[in-house]
Amino acid sequence: MVGVLAVTAGLVRWRVSRWDWRAGTVLLVLLALDYALIAAYEAYSTGDGPQIHYKLVYFMGAAFPLTVLLTAGQFHEIERRLGIALYVGGVLWAVVAPFLFVVPTAWDGLYERALAFGKLAWFVTMGVMIWRDPDIVRRIPKDERR
């Protein structure tokens, strides 16, 4: 959760005023909350009471690729190849993630880890971009700044 919020803070610091960028950063905050709720549910659930795990996973399955796709447009303007890779990655994740629910039990752990690796790759990419240029607003045209 803290890592997701750190990436969110780094992306917000870039002061990009595009609606898709802002929507992507809002979704990142919601994803951080989602991850915290999933972790808490897994750690403290006894199986009694409401079953919210799948609802949280469904939200994550929709919100993560949407976040990637919403933020990819600005990255396409900053670095074309990265933007294309993010668009492809977001679509790929959105297409393959639902198959987790039909993968045989013997393979679902591996499949889930592959999906997590895709997520990790996006967060690492964002971290590297923020690290390389924490104030990217200098490279963004004035009409797209706040």
Secondary structure, 3 states (H helix, E strand, C coil): CHHHHHHHHHHHHCCECCHHHHHHHHHHHHHHHHHHHHHHHHHHCCCCCCCCHHHHHHHHHHHHHHHHHHHHHHHHHHCHHHHHHHHHHHHHHHHHHHHHHCCCHHHHHHHHHHHHHHHHHHHHHHHHHHHHCCCHHHHCCHHHEC
